[in-house]
Amino acid sequence: MKIGIVWEHGVSKWTMAPFEGLSKNHDVTVFVGQKNKYDTSDVLLKKQALSKKEEFWCAVKNPRLAMKYLRAPYKRFYFYLLSLSQYITDDFDVIICHDGSRSLSSLTELKKIKPFKLVVSYAENIPFRSIYDDKTNVIKKRSWKCIDLLVPWCKTVEEALLEEGVNKMIRTIPMGVSHEIFRPLPKDTELCKRYGLDTSKFTFSYIGKLVSWKGVQHLLYAANVLRRRGVTNFQISITGKGAQLENLKKIISDAELDDYVVFTGSLPYREVGRLYSITDCLVLPSVPTITWQEQFGMVLVEAMSCRKPILAANSGSIPEVSQGACLLHTPGSWRELARDMEALMNDASLYENLAEAGYRRALAEYSDKRTSTLYEDALLELFPVA
């Protein structure tokens, strides 16, 4: 098969690793926009760059298709529509994209004139979520009838699709990670020194966006509860960037947690794999909103692959993905989180049971190689042999 991947500006090692295995038996190209957010140097797929300059010249060559931009109901409605029209030739069998994006909008238009099968990787786990965003809702209503295969990331996502009454071919395929990057490693003392972490203390880590709905502030509230109880044999590392960084620093200052918390900043993907070696436990205290709840949580799979237990909110897809590896607390309840943090520090048997169960689950369910195999099987179903 000849396969194209259009992932808007989100092409990265972690989003593409599950597709790299497809390139062993198939011709796979990923299209990379000019403003792609991540480094793609270690993405092991054939890459085709897309640029604004090229898009302009494609408009000159194809003014009829370029009129789609002028007639679009919203700005930024298409993703390199004209360039993709040039590069996605008629010999492409399948194009894969992510849900609700401008990429999907562009591919919907191109599917009217090209014979490829359209496959949508889907992570949204709230039914009818698109009604809260007019542009997303328009894209969804225009595109849904053109989709040949929907690929939910987990059963929670599949259930949301079914609750919407979706009548499409659905194959649930969990996103896996590279077990070469994410694997159990001895504690990296050099990394501890770099970030000022005490190797004798229990380290709770948050890895992700520093935004309110990810709930990282609740980890700080929980740390304050423990500190006020006289529990001091722990520390917290926070990795990521986002709008709440300065507010988190203010909480740390006011709660007198300066000696307990370090920020590592945002790290390259492979460096995150090393970071888990100095982590004793991953914390994901996500808080659901009217338009979002934790969709899959790649950090859950990463931590499990590194044989680390998890403390997380009982929200969205977290219970399904982290089954057996996690202590769950009520979303927003930092006191419950503090309880679980203390329990994990004091109960070695509990720690080992969670770590081992998660590791075994990650090996069985969440490898990039397994994801590639499941995708290949699903794509072949689109082309039944007569």
C-alpha positions in Angstrom: 0.0 0.0 0.0 1.0 3.6 -0.5 0.1 5.5 2.7 0.1 9.2 3.5 -0.1 10.7 7.0 -1.3 14.3 7.5 -1.1 15.2 11.2 -1.2 19.0 10.8 1.5 20.7 13.0 1.8 17.7 15.4 4.3 15.5 13.6 6.7 14.2 16.2 8.5 11.0 17.3 5.7 10.1 19.7 2.8 10.7 17.2 4.6 8.9 14.4 6.4 6.0 16.2 3.3 3.8 16.0 3.3 4.2 12.2 7.0 3.7 11.6 6.5 -0.1 11.5 4.2 0.3 8.5 7.1 1.4 6.4 8.6 -2.1 6.5 5.9 -3.5 4.1 4.4 -0.3 2.7 5.4 3.1 1.2 4.6 5.6 3.9 5.0 9.4 3.6 4.3 11.9 6.4 3.5 15.5 5.3 5.2 18.1 7.6 3.9 21.7 7.7 6.1 24.7 7.8 5.0 25.6 11.4 5.3 22.0 12.7 5.6 22.2 16.5 8.2 19.4 17.0 11.6 18.2 15.8 11.1 15.5 13.2 14.8 14.5 12.7 14.3 11.2 14.4 11.0 10.3 12.8 11.8 7.2 10.7 9.4 7.9 7.9 9.7 9.5 4.5 8.9 13.2 5.0 7.4 15.7 2.6 7.8 19.3 3.6 4.9 21.7 3.1 5.5 25.5 2.9 3.4 28.6 2.6 5.5 29.8 -0.4 4.7 26.5 -2.3 1.0 26.8 -1.3 0.9 30.3 -2.9 2.4 29.0 -6.2 0.0 26.1 -6.2 -2.8 28.6 -6.0 -1.5 30.3 -9.1 -1.4 27.0 -10.9 -4.8 25.9 -9.7 -7.0 28.9 -9.1 -10.2 26.9 -9.2 -9.2 24.8 -6.2 -7.7 27.9 -4.6 -11.2 29.4 -4.5 -12.0 27.0 -1.7 -9.9 29.2 0.6 -12.0 32.3 -0.3 -15.3 30.4 0.1 -14.3 28.7 3.4 -16.7 29.5 6.3 -13.8 30.2 8.6 -10.2 31.4 8.5 -7.6 28.7 8.9 -10.2 26.1 7.6 -7.8 24.2 5.4 -4.3 22.7 5.9 -2.1 23.1 2.8 -5.0 22.1 0.6 -3.3 23.0 -2.6 0.1 21.5 -1.8 -1.5 18.3 -0.7 -3.5 18.2 -3.9 -0.2 18.2 -5.7 1.6 15.6 -3.6 -1.3 13.2 -2.9 -1.3 11.5 -6.3 -3.9 9.0 -7.5 -1.7 6.1 -6.5 -2.1 6.8 -2.8 -4.2 4.0 -1.3 -4.8 5.5 2.2 -4.4 8.8 3.9 -4.4 8.9 7.7 -5.1 12.1 9.7 -6.1 13.2 13.2 -9.7 14.0 14.3 -11.4 17.4 13.9 -8.5 19.2 12.3 -7.9 21.4 9.3 -6.1 18.4 7.9 -9.4 16.5 7.9 -11.1 19.4 6.2 -8.5 19.4 3.4 -8.6 15.7 2.9 -12.4 15.8 2.7 -12.1 18.1 -0.3 -9.4 16.1 -1.9 -11.4 12.8 -1.5 -13.9 14.3 -3.9 -11.4 14.1 -6.7 -8.9 11.4 -5.6 -9.5 7.7 -4.9 -7.7 7.2 -1.5 -9.4 5.7 1.6 -9.6 8.2 4.4 -8.7 7.0 7.9 -9.2 9.2 11.0 -7.3 8.6 14.2 -9.7 9.6 16.9 -9.1 10.6 20.6 -12.1 12.6 21.6 -14.0 10.8 24.4 -16.9 13.3 25.0 -19.9 12.6 22.8 -21.1 15.6 20.7 -18.0 17.6 21.9 -17.8 19.4 18.6 -21.0 21.4 19.3 -19.0 23.7 21.6 -16.7 24.8 18.7 -18.4 26.1 15.6 -15.5 25.5 13.2 -14.8 22.0 14.5 -18.5 21.2 14.2 -18.6 22.4 10.6 -15.6 20.3 9.7 -17.1 17.3 11.4 -20.4 17.6 9.7 -18.8 18.1 6.3 -16.2 15.3 6.7 -18.0 12.5 8.6 -19.6 10.9 5.5 -16.3 10.8 3.7 -14.4 8.8 6.4 -13.8 5.1 5.5 -12.3 4.0 8.9 -12.4 5.5 12.4 -9.6 4.5 14.7 -10.4 5.3 18.4 -7.4 5.3 20.7 -9.2 3.3 23.4 -12.6 1.8 24.3 -13.6 4.9 26.1 -13.3 6.8 22.9 -15.1 4.1 20.9 -18.0 4.2 23.4 -18.3 8.0 22.9 -18.5 7.5 19.1 -21.2 4.8 19.5 -23.2 7.1 21.8 -23.2 9.6 19.0 -24.7 7.0 16.8 -21.7 6.8 14.5 -22.3 4.2 11.8 -18.8 3.7 10.4 -16.2 1.0 10.3 -14.5 1.3 13.7 -11.3 -0.4 14.8 -10.0 0.5 18.3 -6.2 0.7 18.3 -4.3 2.0 21.3 -1.4 4.3 20.7 1.9 2.6 21.7 5.3 4.0 22.6 8.8 2.9 21.7 10.1 0.4 24.3 13.6 1.3 23.2 13.0 4.9 24.5 10.7 4.1 27.4 12.0 1.2 29.4 13.1 0.5 33.0 16.5 2.2 33.6 18.7 2.6 36.7 18.4 6.0 38.4 20.4 8.5 36.4 22.4 10.3 39.2 23.8 12.8 36.7 20.3 13.9 35.8 19.4 14.2 39.4 22.3 16.5 39.9 21.3 18.6 36.9 17.9 19.3 38.3 18.9 19.5 41.9 17.0 16.3 43.0 17.9 14.4 46.2 18.5 10.8 45.3 17.4 9.7 48.8 13.9 11.2 48.5 10.8 9.9 46.8 10.2 11.7 43.6 6.7 12.4 42.2 6.7 13.7 38.6 4.3 15.6 36.5 5.0 15.6 32.7 2.8 17.6 30.4 1.3 20.9 29.6 1.2 23.4 32.5 -2.5 24.3 32.0 -5.4 24.4 34.5 -7.3 21.4 33.2 -4.2 19.2 33.6 -4.5 19.8 37.3 -0.8 20.1 38.1 -1.8 22.8 40.7 -3.5 20.0 42.7 -0.3 18.2 43.0 1.1 21.3 44.7 -1.9 21.5 47.0 -1.4 17.9 47.9 2.3 18.5 48.6 1.3 21.3 50.9 -1.1 19.0 52.8 1.8 16.5 53.3 4.3 19.2 54.3 1.9 20.5 57.0 1.5 17.0 58.4 5.3 16.8 58.8 5.9 14.5 55.8 9.1 15.8 54.2 10.8 12.8 52.5 9.5 13.6 49.0 10.1 16.0 46.1 8.3 16.9 43.0 9.6 17.4 39.4 7.5 19.2 36.9 8.3 18.9 33.2 6.6 21.0 30.5 5.5 24.5 29.7 2.2 26.4 29.6 0.1 29.3 30.6 0.1 28.4 34.3 3.8 28.3 34.9 4.0 31.6 36.8 0.9 30.8 38.9 2.4 27.5 39.9 5.6 29.3 41.0 3.4 31.6 43.1 1.7 28.7 44.8 5.1 27.1 45.5 6.2 30.4 47.1 3.1 31.0 49.2 2.9 27.4 50.3 6.6 27.3 51.2 7.3 24.5 48.8 10.5 25.9 47.3 12.6 23.1 48.7 10.2 20.5 47.4 9.7 21.3 43.7 11.9 21.6 40.7 11.0 22.6 37.1 12.9 20.8 34.3 11.4 22.9 31.5 10.2 21.2 28.3 12.4 18.3 27.2 13.1 16.5 23.9 11.2 13.2 23.6 14.2 10.9 24.1 15.2 13.0 27.2 11.8 12.3 28.7 12.6 8.6 28.5 15.7 9.3 30.6 13.7 11.5 33.0 11.6 8.5 34.1 14.7 6.9 35.5 14.8 9.6 38.2 11.0 9.4 38.8 9.5 7.1 41.4 5.9 7.8 40.5 4.0 9.7 37.7 1.1 12.0 38.8 -1.6 12.9 36.3 -4.3 14.9 38.3 -6.4 16.0 35.3 -9.6 17.9 35.8 -12.5 17.4 33.4 -14.2 20.5 31.8 -17.3 20.9 29.8 -15.3 20.3 26.6 -12.4 18.1 27.7 -11.4 15.1 29.8 -8.2 13.2 29.7 -8.4 11.5 26.3 -5.7 8.8 26.5 -2.7 10.2 28.4 0.4 9.1 26.6 2.4 9.8 29.7 0.5 6.9 31.4 1.8 4.5 28.8 5.3 5.9 29.0 5.4 5.6 32.8 4.0 2.0 32.7 6.6 1.1 30.1 9.3 2.4 32.5 7.8 0.3 35.3 6.6 3.3 37.3 3.4 3.4 39.3 0.8 6.1 38.7 -1.4 8.4 40.8 -4.1 10.0 38.7 -7.6 11.4 38.6 -10.6 9.2 37.9 -11.3 11.1 34.7 -11.8 10.3 31.0 -9.8 7.4 29.7 -7.3 7.3 32.6 -8.9 4.3 34.4 -9.0 2.2 31.2 -5.5 3.0 30.0 -3.7 2.7 33.4 -5.7 -0.2 34.7 -3.8 -2.1 37.4 -1.0 0.4 37.5 -2.7 3.4 39.2 -4.4 4.7 42.4 -7.3 6.9 41.3 -8.6 9.9 43.2 -11.6 12.1 42.7 -10.8 14.8 40.1 -10.0 18.0 42.0 -9.5 16.3 45.4 -5.9 17.1 46.3 -6.5 15.7 49.8 -7.2 12.2 48.3 -4.1 12.7 46.2 -2.1 13.5 49.3 -3.5 10.3 50.9 -2.4 8.2 47.9 1.1 9.9 47.8 1.7 9.0 51.4 0.4 5.5 50.9 2.7 4.9 48.0 5.7 6.2 49.9 5.1 4.0 52.9 3.9 0.7 51.3 6.7 -1.0 49.3 4.4 -3.9 48.4 1.7 -1.6 47.0 4.4 0.2 45.0 5.8 -3.0 43.5 2.4 -4.4 42.6 1.3 -1.3 40.8 4.7 -0.9 39.0 4.8 -4.6 37.9 1.1 -4.7 36.8 1.6 -1.5 34.7 4.8 -2.8 33.1 3.3 -6.1 32.1 0.3 -4.3 30.6 2.5 -1.9 28.7 4.5 -4.7 27.2 1.3 -6.5 26.1 -0.8 -3.6 25.0 1.1 -0.4 24.4 4.1 -1.0 22.1 4.5 1.0 18.9 5.1 -2.3 17.1 1.8 -3.7 18.2 0.1 -0.4 17.1 1.7 -0.7 13.7 0.5 -4.3 13.3 -3.0 -3.5 14.3 -3.1 -0.6 11.9 -1.8 -2.7 9.1 -4.5 -5.3 9.7 -7.2 -2.6 9.8 -6.0 -0.9 6.6 -5.9 -4.2 4.8 -9.6 -4.7 5.7 -10.3 -1.6 3.5 -9.2 -3.6 0.5 -10.8 -7.0 0.6 -9.4 -9.6 -1.7 -12.0 -10.8 -4.2 
